[in-house]
Amino acid sequence: MPKELIHRLLQLYVGLVLYGVSSALLVRAGLGLEPWGVLHQGLAALTGLTIGTVSIIVGAAVLLLWIPLRQRPGLGTVSNVFVIGIAMDATLDLVPDVHALAARIPLMVAGVLLNGAATGLYISARLGPGPRDGLMTGLHQITGRPVRWVRTAIEVAVVAAGFALGGTVGVGTVVYALAIGPLAQVSLRVFGSPAKSARPSAAVSAPEGAILPE
């Protein structure tokens, strides 16, 4: 197996695991989740399933929407569905509930920072965008609307649905929304720089635009 591919696989799975860990930290902080996390938490409260299991189910359902949108999944796409949810539940089993605000705020900040780093890691592996990223780029291609508008519309919808179901919206949601773009841009530059000269994988559909504003 070529060294470059080994490096990309390692980068992919480390990024996905850390993404699941970061999402779990935001849950334990209890100060507001990222947009899709709000929906996952709301559905978990409704169904009694773990939030990681709900994340896997929602990811698989979103992946089905790729069919009419003519998006092509890659190894990273399928891995995204399962690895993040499994890592999230495993982290929640290990990290206890936190009640003191003095501990919850650093936990929230750590979750947001780690999420930004994890995003750059798994996208820079160039092995396929996540299901939700592909949904954004697919709708962008179908509608002709800018990615930032499509992304905003989707995330407003999932936050509203998740909040109505009991998901946590708070200062952490706002901090995440404001910080994730710049953090992911920095992370993409750091982790993507060695691969800039390499030919992108055919399975990737505009990965940076899938998560970042235009």
Secondary structure, DSSP 8 states (H G I E B T S, - for coil): --HHHHHHHHHHHHHHHHHHHHHHHHHHHTS---HHHHHHHHHHHHH---HHHHHHHHHHHHHHTHHHHT----HHHHHHHHHHHHHHHHHHHHS-----HHHHHHHHHHHHHHHHHHHHHHHHT-S---HHHHHHHHHHHHH---HHHHHHHHHHHHHHHHHHTT---SHHHHHHHHHHHHHHHHHHHHHHGGGTTS---TT-SSHHHHHS--
